[in-house]
Amino acid sequence: MTVQNYGRTPAMLKEYFVTFSPAEPVGGVAIYGAGETVVTDLGIAPGPAIPVRTAPFFSPHGGAQWCYGYVKYEDVFRVTHTSRFCSKIAPGGLDAQIGGSAAYNEWD
């Protein structure tokens, strides 16, 4: 997993969560069940994506699946923001595309 700071100032990665599902997450509000939450204090400079997770995530599902979660970070003014993501992953993991409803792909 990688994160990228598209802004012009550094940010502090505070927390991220990821989970897998055999069904596409839908609905007007993102709901997160079982998964892995990682709490951290990692500085992210503007620029290219950097890895934040070196070990592979485990998915218990075969076939197409959805990987979704969120990233929480603080900007230079110590305001916390959340970016949510959802990707549909084809079998073999070689092809990914945006998935889920808008609630699973929003940011503030």
C-alpha positions in Angstrom: 0.0 0.0 0.0 1.3 3.5 -0.8 0.2 7.0 0.1 0.8 10.2 -1.9 0.6 13.8 -0.7 -0.7 15.8 -3.6 -0.5 19.1 -1.6 2.3 21.6 -1.3 3.1 21.2 2.4 4.0 18.1 4.5 1.3 16.1 6.3 1.4 13.6 9.2 -0.2 10.2 8.5 -2.1 9.3 11.7 -4.1 6.2 10.9 -5.1 3.9 8.1 -7.5 1.0 7.8 -8.0 -1.6 5.1 -10.3 -4.6 4.6 -11.3 -7.0 1.8 -14.8 -8.1 0.8 -16.2 -10.5 -1.8 -19.1 -8.0 -2.3 -18.9 -4.4 -3.4 -19.5 -1.9 -0.5 -22.5 0.3 -1.2 -24.6 2.9 0.6 -24.6 6.6 1.4 -22.3 6.2 4.4 -19.1 4.2 4.5 -19.3 1.4 7.1 -16.1 -0.4 8.1 -16.3 -3.8 9.8 -13.5 -6.2 10.5 -10.1 -5.2 9.1 -6.8 -3.8 10.2 -6.3 -0.4 11.7 -2.8 0.9 11.8 -2.0 3.9 14.1 1.2 5.8 13.2 3.0 9.2 13.1 4.6 9.2 9.7 5.6 12.4 8.0 4.6 12.5 4.3 6.3 15.1 2.1 4.6 16.4 -1.1 5.6 14.4 -4.1 5.7 10.8 -5.2 3.8 8.0 -3.5 5.7 6.2 -0.7 5.0 2.7 0.7 3.4 2.6 4.2 2.9 -1.2 4.2 5.6 -3.6 3.1 3.9 -6.9 4.1 1.0 -8.0 1.9 -2.5 -7.6 3.1 -4.3 -11.0 3.5 -7.5 -11.5 1.7 -9.6 -14.5 2.6 -11.7 -14.3 -0.6 -11.1 -15.9 -4.0 -12.2 -14.4 -7.3 -12.9 -10.7 -7.8 -12.9 -8.7 -4.5 -13.0 -5.2 -3.2 -10.3 -3.7 -1.1 -11.5 -0.6 0.8 -10.6 1.6 3.8 -9.4 5.1 4.7 -6.4 7.2 5.5 -6.4 9.9 8.3 -3.8 12.6 8.3 -3.1 16.0 9.8 -2.2 19.0 7.7 0.4 21.6 8.7 -2.3 23.4 10.7 -3.0 20.2 12.7 -6.4 19.8 11.1 -7.4 16.1 10.6 -8.6 14.9 7.2 -9.9 11.6 6.0 -9.5 10.1 2.5 -11.5 7.0 1.7 -10.8 4.5 -1.0 -12.3 1.4 -2.6 -10.8 -0.7 -5.5 -12.1 -3.7 -7.3 -9.3 -6.2 -7.7 -9.5 -8.9 -10.4 -8.4 -12.4 -9.7 -4.6 -12.5 -9.6 -4.4 -8.9 -8.4 -3.1 -7.6 -11.7 -6.0 -5.3 -12.5 -7.6 -2.8 -10.2 -10.3 -0.2 -10.7 -12.3 2.2 -8.6 -15.2 0.5 -6.9 -17.8 1.0 -4.2 -20.3 3.9 -3.9 -19.3 7.5 -3.7 -19.2 7.3 0.2 -16.3 4.9 -0.1 -14.3 7.2 -2.4 -14.6 10.6 -0.8 -12.3 12.9 1.1 -12.4 16.1 3.1 
